[in-house]
Amino acid sequence: MSDAKNFSEENTVNSEAKPIVSHLVELRTRLLWVIGIMIVGTALSFVFVDNIYSFLVQPLADAMNENDTNRLIYTGLTEAFFTYLKVAFFSGIFLTFPVLLLQLWVFIAPGLYKNEKKAFLPFIVATPMLFFLGGACVYYIVLPMAWPFFLSFQSTGGDMALPIQLEARVSEYLDLIMTLIFAFGLCFQLPVFLVLLGRAGLVSADFLAAKRKYAVIIAFIVAAFLTPPDMISQVLLAVPILLLYELSIFLIRRSAPKDAANTD
């Protein structure tokens, strides 16, 4: 009798464990597909790395005057090569980021109800759009404003004993660009994160509005960690974060009556 009971309990455990194992196997398979696609994207980006490099350095070239050196240098024998590899890897990750979100959606969608899919799908669509919007904000708004300011500290001599001229290293410049793009891309996910919390009932628009002064402090702290140690970059990241915070409050307020109507 006890053997039959143990056998039935073992079968029950196995029947519960198999779905979990199958989900883990499916998740591993999808992650491997994502990694493989990112590797392919990196390889394709390396083929066009000269064009990508030219695109990334164009804001600096536009900001330089005719009297500037108009060049980037490298001080290590392998520095330029590994910098090109990093640029290709960065481009591959950036371009294939929507694939990661798509695989995530395909993995979790079967476990959602129809109304949950309708509620969650807009966030999956908005995430890559906001990420690319953050990168575009860096390239087309932040850099054209920041680079002329930093280049203004150059001098040709005059009253100074020695002139001050920019001799930028290619690795440092491209690391800075890629850090800013990813930092802005991640921070632009703030509306998605806050609206999800709002729909889950964890925060409300009134709560976020009441904590606005703390949001200002946190925005500048986050900007200080994610950007280079200068006030210009920090302000240029903190201001969009605060605007997105206000947008989140607006979206939560707009969605609250619909949620209340559905519950009634």
CYANA upper distance limits for C-alpha pairs under 8 A (distance plus 0.5 A):
  1 MET  CA      5 LYS  CA      6.81
  2 SER  CA      6 ASN  CA      6.65
  3 ASP  CA      7 PHE  CA      6.57
  4 ALA  CA      8 SER  CA      6.69
  5 LYS  CA      9 GLU  CA      6.69
  6 ASN  CA     10 GLU  CA      6.55
  7 PHE  CA     11 ASN  CA      6.72
  8 SER  CA     12 THR  CA      6.67
  9 GLU  CA     13 VAL  CA      6.73
 10 GLU  CA     14 ASN  CA      6.66
 11 ASN  CA     15 SER  CA      6.54
 12 THR  CA     16 GLU  CA      6.79
 13 VAL  CA     17 ALA  CA      6.51
 14 ASN  CA     18 LYS  CA      6.47
 15 SER  CA     19 PRO  CA      7.85
 16 GLU  CA     20 ILE  CA      7.70
 17 ALA  CA     21 VAL  CA      6.70
 18 LYS  CA     22 SER  CA      6.52
 19 PRO  CA     23 HIS  CA      6.60
 20 ILE  CA     24 LEU  CA      6.74
 21 VAL  CA     25 VAL  CA      6.63
 22 SER  CA     26 GLU  CA      6.62
 23 HIS  CA     27 LEU  CA      6.56
 24 LEU  CA     28 ARG  CA      6.60
 25 VAL  CA     29 THR  CA      6.64
 26 GLU  CA     30 ARG  CA      6.70
 26 GLU  CA    107 PHE  CA      8.33
 27 LEU  CA     31 LEU  CA      6.63
 27 LEU  CA    107 PHE  CA      7.62
 28 ARG  CA     32 LEU  CA      6.62
 29 THR  CA     33 TRP  CA      6.77
 30 ARG  CA     34 VAL  CA      6.73
 30 ARG  CA    103 GLN  CA      6.84
 31 LEU  CA     35 ILE  CA      6.63
 31 LEU  CA    100 LEU  CA      8.49
 31 LEU  CA    103 GLN  CA      8.49
 32 LEU  CA     36 GLY  CA      6.52
 33 TRP  CA     37 ILE  CA      6.61
 34 VAL  CA     38 MET  CA      6.62
 34 VAL  CA     99 VAL  CA      7.23
 34 VAL  CA    100 LEU  CA      6.41
 34 VAL  CA    103 GLN  CA      8.10
 35 ILE  CA     39 ILE  CA      6.67
 36 GLY  CA     40 VAL  CA      6.75
 37 ILE  CA     41 GLY  CA      6.52
 37 ILE  CA     96 THR  CA      7.64
 38 MET  CA     42 THR  CA      6.52
 38 MET  CA     92 GLY  CA      6.16
 38 MET  CA     93 ILE  CA      6.37
 38 MET  CA     96 THR  CA      6.49
 39 ILE  CA     43 ALA  CA      6.70
 39 ILE  CA     89 PHE  CA      8.49
 39 ILE  CA     92 GLY  CA      7.66
 40 VAL  CA     44 LEU  CA      6.68
 40 VAL  CA     92 GLY  CA      8.15
 41 GLY  CA     45 SER  CA      6.51
 41 GLY  CA     89 PHE  CA      8.48
 41 GLY  CA     91 SER  CA      8.15
 41 GLY  CA     92 GLY  CA      4.85
 41 GLY  CA     93 ILE  CA      7.81
 41 GLY  CA     95 LEU  CA      7.85
 41 GLY  CA     96 THR  CA      7.26
 42 THR  CA     46 PHE  CA      6.66
 42 THR  CA     88 ALA  CA      5.72
 42 THR  CA     89 PHE  CA      5.38
 42 THR  CA     90 PHE  CA      8.12
 42 THR  CA     91 SER  CA      7.16
 42 THR  CA     92 GLY  CA      4.62
 42 THR  CA     93 ILE  CA      7.72
 43 ALA  CA     47 VAL  CA      7.13
 43 ALA  CA     88 ALA  CA      7.67
 43 ALA  CA     92 GLY  CA      8.17
 44 LEU  CA     48 PHE  CA      7.34
 44 LEU  CA     92 GLY  CA      8.22
 45 SER  CA     49 VAL  CA      6.19
 45 SER  CA     52 ILE  CA      8.31
 45 SER  CA     88 ALA  CA      5.44
 45 SER  CA     89 PHE  CA      8.01
 45 SER  CA     91 SER  CA      6.76
 45 SER  CA     92 GLY  CA      6.60
 46 PHE  CA     84 TYR  CA      7.93
 46 PHE  CA     85 LEU  CA      7.47
 46 PHE  CA     87 VAL  CA      8.41
 46 PHE  CA     88 ALA  CA      5.36
 46 PHE  CA     89 PHE  CA      8.44
 48 PHE  CA     52 ILE  CA      6.90
 49 VAL  CA     53 TYR  CA      6.40
 49 VAL  CA     84 TYR  CA      7.15
 49 VAL  CA     87 VAL  CA      7.62
 49 VAL  CA     88 ALA  CA      6.62
 50 ASP  CA     54 SER  CA      6.66
 51 ASN  CA     55 PHE  CA      6.69
 52 ILE  CA     56 LEU  CA      6.74
 52 ILE  CA     87 VAL  CA      8.23
 53 TYR  CA     57 VAL  CA      6.73
 53 TYR  CA     84 TYR  CA      8.43
 53 TYR  CA     87 VAL  CA      7.93
 54 SER  CA     58 GLN  CA      6.49
 56 LEU  CA    174 LEU  CA      7.94
 56 LEU  CA    177 ILE  CA      7.92
 57 VAL  CA     61 ALA  CA      6.80
 57 VAL  CA    174 LEU  CA      8.38
 58 GLN  CA     62 ASP  CA      6.53
 59 PRO  CA     63 ALA  CA      6.76
 59 PRO  CA    139 TYR  CA      7.95
 59 PRO  CA    143 LEU  CA      6.90
 59 PRO  CA    144 PRO  CA      6.61
 59 PRO  CA    147 TRP  CA      8.16
 60 LEU  CA     64 MET  CA      6.77
 60 LEU  CA    143 LEU  CA      8.39
 60 LEU  CA    144 PRO  CA      8.44
 60 LEU  CA    147 TRP  CA      6.86
 61 ALA  CA     70 ASN  CA      7.13
 63 ALA  CA    144 PRO  CA      7.56
 63 ALA  CA    147 TRP  CA      6.68
 63 ALA  CA    148 PRO  CA      5.97
 63 ALA  CA    151 LEU  CA      8.27
 64 MET  CA     68 ASP  CA      6.44
 64 MET  CA     70 ASN  CA      7.15
 64 MET  CA    148 PRO  CA      7.98
 64 MET  CA    151 LEU  CA      7.82
 66 GLU  CA     70 ASN  CA      8.36
 68 ASP  CA    165 GLN  CA      8.03
 68 ASP  CA    166 LEU  CA      8.21
 69 THR  CA    165 GLN  CA      8.35
 69 THR  CA    166 LEU  CA      7.85
 69 THR  CA    167 GLU  CA      8.11
 71 ARG  CA    167 GLU  CA      8.10
 71 ARG  CA    168 ALA  CA      8.21
 72 LEU  CA    167 GLU  CA      7.13
 72 LEU  CA    168 ALA  CA      5.81
 72 LEU  CA    169 ARG  CA      6.03
 72 LEU  CA    170 VAL  CA      5.76
 73 ILE  CA    167 GLU  CA      7.24
 73 ILE  CA    168 ALA  CA      6.63
 73 ILE  CA    169 ARG  CA      5.26
 73 ILE  CA    170 VAL  CA      6.19
 74 TYR  CA     79 GLU  CA      6.70
 74 TYR  CA     80 ALA  CA      6.86
 74 TYR  CA    169 ARG  CA      5.77
 74 TYR  CA    170 VAL  CA      6.43
 74 TYR  CA    171 SER  CA      7.78
 75 THR  CA     79 GLU  CA      7.54
 75 THR  CA    169 ARG  CA      7.98
 76 GLY  CA     80 ALA  CA      8.23
 78 THR  CA     82 PHE  CA      6.79
 79 GLU  CA     83 THR  CA      6.49
 79 GLU  CA    171 SER  CA      7.48
 80 ALA  CA     84 TYR  CA      6.71
 80 ALA  CA    170 VAL  CA      7.71
 80 ALA  CA    171 SER  CA      7.62
 81 PHE  CA     85 LEU  CA      6.93
 82 PHE  CA     86 LYS  CA      6.72
 83 THR  CA     87 VAL  CA      6.70
 83 THR  CA    170 VAL  CA      8.05
 83 THR  CA    171 SER  CA      6.06
 83 THR  CA    174 LEU  CA      8.22
 84 TYR  CA     88 ALA  CA      6.68
 85 LEU  CA     89 PHE  CA      6.62
 86 LYS  CA     90 PHE  CA      6.44
 87 VAL  CA     91 SER  CA      6.57
 87 VAL  CA    174 LEU  CA      8.02
 88 ALA  CA     92 GLY  CA      6.56
 89 PHE  CA     93 ILE  CA      6.69
 90 PHE  CA     94 PHE  CA      6.54
 90 PHE  CA    178 MET  CA      7.71
 91 SER  CA     95 LEU  CA      6.50
 92 GLY  CA     96 THR  CA      6.55
 93 ILE  CA     97 PHE  CA      6.33
 96 THR  CA    100 LEU  CA      7.56
 97 PHE  CA    101 LEU  CA      7.30
 97 PHE  CA    128 PRO  CA      7.65
 98 PRO  CA    102 LEU  CA      6.59
 98 PRO  CA    128 PRO  CA      6.33
 99 VAL  CA    103 GLN  CA      6.67
100 LEU  CA    104 LEU  CA      6.68
101 LEU  CA    105 TRP  CA      6.63
101 LEU  CA    124 ILE  CA      7.17
101 LEU  CA    128 PRO  CA      8.42
102 LEU  CA    106 VAL  CA      6.70
102 LEU  CA    124 ILE  CA      8.31
103 GLN  CA    107 PHE  CA      6.62
104 LEU  CA    108 ILE  CA      6.85
105 TRP  CA    109 ALA  CA      6.13
105 TRP  CA    124 ILE  CA      7.75
106 VAL  CA    110 PRO  CA      7.88
108 ILE  CA    112 LEU  CA      7.46
109 ALA  CA    117 LYS  CA      7.18
112 LEU  CA    116 GLU  CA      6.22
112 LEU  CA    117 LYS  CA      6.51
113 TYR  CA    117 LYS  CA      6.72
114 LYS  CA    118 LYS  CA      6.93
115 ASN  CA    119 ALA  CA      6.77
116 GLU  CA    120 PHE  CA      6.48
117 LYS  CA    121 LEU  CA      6.21
118 LYS  CA    122 PRO  CA      7.86
119 ALA  CA    123 PHE  CA      8.42
120 PHE  CA    124 ILE  CA      7.28
121 LEU  CA    125 VAL  CA      6.90
122 PRO  CA    126 ALA  CA      6.49
123 PHE  CA    127 THR  CA      6.51
123 PHE  CA    192 VAL  CA      6.67
124 ILE  CA    128 PRO  CA      8.03
125 VAL  CA    129 MET  CA      7.36
126 ALA  CA    130 LEU  CA      6.46
126 ALA  CA    192 VAL  CA      7.93
127 THR  CA    131 PHE  CA      6.66
127 THR  CA    189 GLN  CA      6.85
127 THR  CA    192 VAL  CA      7.44
128 PRO  CA    132 PHE  CA      6.61
129 MET  CA    133 LEU  CA      6.53
130 LEU  CA    134 GLY  CA      6.57
130 LEU  CA    185 GLY  CA      7.30
130 LEU  CA    188 PHE  CA      6.13
130 LEU  CA    189 GLN  CA      6.78
131 PHE  CA    135 GLY  CA      7.00
131 PHE  CA    184 PHE  CA      8.05
131 PHE  CA    185 GLY  CA      4.57
131 PHE  CA    186 LEU  CA      6.89
131 PHE  CA    188 PHE  CA      6.66
131 PHE  CA    189 GLN  CA      7.33
132 PHE  CA    136 ALA  CA      6.62
132 PHE  CA    185 GLY  CA      6.94
133 LEU  CA    137 CYS  CA      6.55
133 LEU  CA    185 GLY  CA      7.60
133 LEU  CA    188 PHE  CA      8.18
134 GLY  CA    138 VAL  CA      6.98
134 GLY  CA    181 ILE  CA      7.33
134 GLY  CA    184 PHE  CA      5.30
134 GLY  CA    185 GLY  CA      4.84
134 GLY  CA    186 LEU  CA      8.20
134 GLY  CA    187 CYS  CA      8.18
134 GLY  CA    188 PHE  CA      6.26
135 GLY  CA    139 TYR  CA      6.91
135 GLY  CA    180 LEU  CA      8.41
135 GLY  CA    181 ILE  CA      5.14
135 GLY  CA    182 PHE  CA      7.48
135 GLY  CA    184 PHE  CA      6.68
135 GLY  CA    185 GLY  CA      6.11
136 ALA  CA    140 TYR  CA      6.34
136 ALA  CA    141 ILE  CA      8.26
136 ALA  CA    181 ILE  CA      8.48
137 CYS  CA    141 ILE  CA      5.80
137 CYS  CA    142 VAL  CA      6.94
137 CYS  CA    184 PHE  CA      8.27
138 VAL  CA    142 VAL  CA      5.22
138 VAL  CA    143 LEU  CA      6.49
138 VAL  CA    180 LEU  CA      7.35
138 VAL  CA    181 ILE  CA      6.56
138 VAL  CA    184 PHE  CA      7.54
139 TYR  CA    143 LEU  CA      6.13
139 TYR  CA    144 PRO  CA      8.02
139 TYR  CA    181 ILE  CA      8.33
140 TYR  CA    144 PRO  CA      7.07
141 ILE  CA    145 MET  CA      7.02
142 VAL  CA    146 ALA  CA      6.50
142 VAL  CA    233 SER  CA      8.27
142 VAL  CA    236 LEU  CA      7.00
143 LEU  CA    147 TRP  CA      6.27
144 PRO  CA    148 PRO  CA      7.52
145 MET  CA    149 PHE  CA      7.54
146 ALA  CA    150 PHE  CA      6.98
146 ALA  CA    232 ILE  CA      7.24
146 ALA  CA    233 SER  CA      7.77
147 TRP  CA    151 LEU  CA      6.55
148 PRO  CA    152 SER  CA      6.56
149 PHE  CA    153 PHE  CA      8.07
151 LEU  CA    166 LEU  CA      8.05
153 PHE  CA    164 ILE  CA      8.09
154 GLN  CA    163 PRO  CA      7.98
154 GLN  CA    164 ILE  CA      5.48
154 GLN  CA    165 GLN  CA      5.73
154 GLN  CA    166 LEU  CA      7.34
155 SER  CA    163 PRO  CA      5.74
155 SER  CA    164 ILE  CA      5.46
155 SER  CA    165 GLN  CA      7.02
156 THR  CA    162 LEU  CA      8.43
156 THR  CA    163 PRO  CA      5.25
156 THR  CA    164 ILE  CA      7.08
156 THR  CA    165 GLN  CA      7.97
157 GLY  CA    161 ALA  CA      6.92
157 GLY  CA    162 LEU  CA      6.03
157 GLY  CA    163 PRO  CA      4.67
157 GLY  CA    164 ILE  CA      7.88
158 GLY  CA    163 PRO  CA      8.35
168 ALA  CA    172 GLU  CA      7.88
168 ALA  CA    173 TYR  CA      7.35
169 ARG  CA    173 TYR  CA      6.76
170 VAL  CA    174 LEU  CA      6.65
171 SER  CA    175 ASP  CA      6.44
172 GLU  CA    176 LEU  CA      6.62
173 TYR  CA    177 ILE  CA      6.82
174 LEU  CA    178 MET  CA      6.59
175 ASP  CA    179 THR  CA      6.51
176 LEU  CA    180 LEU  CA      6.66
176 LEU  CA    228 PRO  CA      8.03
177 ILE  CA    181 ILE  CA      6.72
178 MET  CA    182 PHE  CA      6.69
179 THR  CA    183 ALA  CA      6.43
179 THR  CA    226 LEU  CA      8.09
179 THR  CA    227 THR  CA      7.89
180 LEU  CA    184 PHE  CA      6.53
180 LEU  CA    226 LEU  CA      8.00
180 LEU  CA    227 THR  CA      6.88
181 ILE  CA    185 GLY  CA      6.49
182 PHE  CA    186 LEU  CA      6.55
183 ALA  CA    187 CYS  CA      6.64
183 ALA  CA    226 LEU  CA      6.43
183 ALA  CA    227 THR  CA      7.94
184 PHE  CA    188 PHE  CA      6.50
184 PHE  CA    237 LEU  CA      7.34
185 GLY  CA    189 GLN  CA      7.49
186 LEU  CA    190 LEU  CA      8.30
187 CYS  CA    241 ILE  CA      7.04
188 PHE  CA    240 PRO  CA      8.44
188 PHE  CA    241 ILE  CA      7.52
188 PHE  CA    244 LEU  CA      7.62
189 GLN  CA    193 PHE  CA      6.87
190 LEU  CA    194 LEU  CA      6.60
190 LEU  CA    241 ILE  CA      7.98
190 LEU  CA    244 LEU  CA      7.08
190 LEU  CA    245 TYR  CA      7.43
190 LEU  CA    248 SER  CA      8.13
191 PRO  CA    195 VAL  CA      6.30
191 PRO  CA    244 LEU  CA      6.58
191 PRO  CA    245 TYR  CA      7.15
191 PRO  CA    247 LEU  CA      7.35
191 PRO  CA    248 SER  CA      5.30
192 VAL  CA    196 LEU  CA      6.58
192 VAL  CA    248 SER  CA      8.39
193 PHE  CA    197 LEU  CA      6.87
194 LEU  CA    198 GLY  CA      6.59
194 LEU  CA    203 VAL  CA      8.28
194 LEU  CA    248 SER  CA      6.76
195 VAL  CA    199 ARG  CA      6.61
195 VAL  CA    248 SER  CA      6.64
195 VAL  CA    251 LEU  CA      7.42
195 VAL  CA    252 ILE  CA      6.30
196 LEU  CA    200 ALA  CA      6.67
197 LEU  CA    201 GLY  CA      6.79
197 LEU  CA    202 LEU  CA      5.77
197 LEU  CA    203 VAL  CA      6.34
198 GLY  CA    202 LEU  CA      6.32
198 GLY  CA    203 VAL  CA      5.42
198 GLY  CA    204 SER  CA      6.11
198 GLY  CA    205 ALA  CA      8.15
198 GLY  CA    252 ILE  CA      6.55
199 ARG  CA    252 ILE  CA      8.08
199 ARG  CA    255 SER  CA      8.47
199 ARG  CA    256 ALA  CA      8.38
199 ARG  CA    259 ASP  CA      8.37
203 VAL  CA    207 PHE  CA      6.95
203 VAL  CA    208 LEU  CA      7.72
204 SER  CA    208 LEU  CA      6.86
204 SER  CA    252 ILE  CA      7.48
204 SER  CA    253 ARG  CA      8.37
205 ALA  CA    209 ALA  CA      6.58
205 ALA  CA    249 ILE  CA      5.46
205 ALA  CA    250 PHE  CA      7.91
205 ALA  CA    252 ILE  CA      6.24
205 ALA  CA    253 ARG  CA      6.18
206 ASP  CA    210 ALA  CA      6.58
206 ASP  CA    249 ILE  CA      8.46
207 PHE  CA    211 LYS  CA      6.82
208 LEU  CA    212 ARG  CA      6.72
208 LEU  CA    249 ILE  CA      7.13
209 ALA  CA    249 ILE  CA      7.49
211 LYS  CA    215 ALA  CA      6.85
212 ARG  CA    216 VAL  CA      6.94
213 LYS  CA    217 ILE  CA      7.27
214 TYR  CA    218 ILE  CA      6.71
215 ALA  CA    219 ALA  CA      6.39
215 ALA  CA    242 LEU  CA      7.86
215 ALA  CA    245 TYR  CA      8.45
216 VAL  CA    220 PHE  CA      6.97
216 VAL  CA    238 ALA  CA      8.47
216 VAL  CA    242 LEU  CA      7.20
217 ILE  CA    221 ILE  CA      6.79
218 ILE  CA    222 VAL  CA      6.56
219 ALA  CA    223 ALA  CA      6.60
219 ALA  CA    238 ALA  CA      5.73
219 ALA  CA    241 ILE  CA      6.80
219 ALA  CA    242 LEU  CA      7.30
220 PHE  CA    224 ALA  CA      6.53
220 PHE  CA    234 GLN  CA      7.21
220 PHE  CA    235 VAL  CA      7.78
220 PHE  CA    238 ALA  CA      5.81
221 ILE  CA    225 PHE  CA      6.97
222 VAL  CA    226 LEU  CA      6.70
222 VAL  CA    238 ALA  CA      8.26
223 ALA  CA    227 THR  CA      6.29
223 ALA  CA    233 SER  CA      8.35
223 ALA  CA    234 GLN  CA      5.43
223 ALA  CA    235 VAL  CA      7.94
223 ALA  CA    237 LEU  CA      6.27
223 ALA  CA    238 ALA  CA      6.11
224 ALA  CA    228 PRO  CA      7.86
224 ALA  CA    229 PRO  CA      7.33
224 ALA  CA    234 GLN  CA      6.09
227 THR  CA    233 SER  CA      6.59
227 THR  CA    234 GLN  CA      6.57
227 THR  CA    237 LEU  CA      8.39
228 PRO  CA    233 SER  CA      7.20
228 PRO  CA    234 GLN  CA      8.13
229 PRO  CA    233 SER  CA      8.38
229 PRO  CA    234 GLN  CA      8.30
230 ASP  CA    234 GLN  CA      7.01
231 MET  CA    235 VAL  CA      6.49
232 ILE  CA    236 LEU  CA      6.63
233 SER  CA    237 LEU  CA      6.76
234 GLN  CA    238 ALA  CA      6.47
235 VAL  CA    239 VAL  CA      6.45
236 LEU  CA    240 PRO  CA      7.54
237 LEU  CA    241 ILE  CA      6.96
238 ALA  CA    242 LEU  CA      6.81
239 VAL  CA    243 LEU  CA      6.81
240 PRO  CA    244 LEU  CA      6.56
241 ILE  CA    245 TYR  CA      6.61
242 LEU  CA    246 GLU  CA      6.84
243 LEU  CA    247 LEU  CA      6.73
244 LEU  CA    248 SER  CA      6.60
245 TYR  CA    249 ILE  CA      6.98
246 GLU  CA    250 PHE  CA      6.87
247 LEU  CA    251 LEU  CA      6.69
248 SER  CA    252 ILE  CA      6.57
249 ILE  CA    253 ARG  CA      6.67
250 PHE  CA    254 ARG  CA      6.64
251 LEU  CA    255 SER  CA      6.65
252 ILE  CA    256 ALA  CA      6.51
253 ARG  CA    257 PRO  CA      8.05
254 ARG  CA    258 LYS  CA      8.29
255 SER  CA    259 ASP  CA      6.86
256 ALA  CA    260 ALA  CA      6.70
257 PRO  CA    261 ALA  CA      6.57
258 LYS  CA    262 ASN  CA      6.71
259 ASP  CA    263 THR  CA      6.84
260 ALA  CA    264 ASP  CA      6.81
